[in-house]
Amino acid sequence: MLECLRKNAIIEIQSQKDYKMKRIITFFSEVKLELEKVTWPKRNVVINYLGLVITISIVVSIFVGSVDFGLTKGLEFFVKK
């Protein structure tokens, strides 16, 4: 009786593992199908957007750095007096 319960438990654990593996495989196959539907941008569009992002990042970092520097010097001026 105990041996039969052990075999049933092992079979149930194996079937749970199979079920999880099937779900993982199904997930990735559906991801692949969805990615095939995507309209990907052309290379020149991506390069243009990349240049725009880099330019905006540089401008914002210069602005934030300037504000930080100005506030630091202003605070130092008031603290030293």
N, C-alpha and C positions, 0 to 999 in steps of 0.2 A: 504493500500500500504506500509506504513512504517513498519507495523507489519510483512508483508511478507519479506521485506528486512532484518529485524532483524533475522527472522528465517533462511533465506538463509545464512546470515553471521555466525550464530551460527553453522549451518550444515557444512559450509566451514571450520571454525576453528576446529571443531571436526574431520573432515576428514584429515586435516593437522596433527593433533595430532596423529591420527591413522597411517598415513603414516610414521611419524617419529618413532613411536613405532615399526612398522613393520620393518623399516630399522635397528633399534637397535637390535631387535630380530634376524634378518637375519645376522647381523654382528657377534653376539656372537655365533650363530650356525655354521657359517663358521669358526670362530676361533677354536671352538671345533673340527671340522672336520680336520683342519690343524694340530692341536696339536696331534691328533691321528696318523698322518702320521710321526711324528718326531721319530727318532731313539734315544732314551735316552741313555746316557752312563751308564755303570755299576757302582755300588757303590764304588768298589775299585779304579776305574779310577778317580772318582770324588775326593776321599780322597787323592790319589797321587797328583793330580793337586792342591788341596788345600794346601797340604804340600809344594809343589813347590812355590806356590804364596806367602805363609807366609815366607818361607826361603828367597826368592828374596826380599821381602819387608823389611825384617830385615836387609839384607846385604846393600841394597840401603839406608835405613835410617841411618845405621852406617856410610856409606861413606859420605852422605850429611852432617850429623852431624859433622863428623871429618873435612870436608872441611870448614864448617861454623865456627867451633871452631878455626881452624888454621887461617882463614882469619880475624876473630875477634881479635885474639891475635896479629897477624901481624899488623893490623891497629892500635891497641892500642900501640904497640911498636913505630910505626912511629909518632903517634899523641903526645905521651908523650915527645918525644925528641925535 
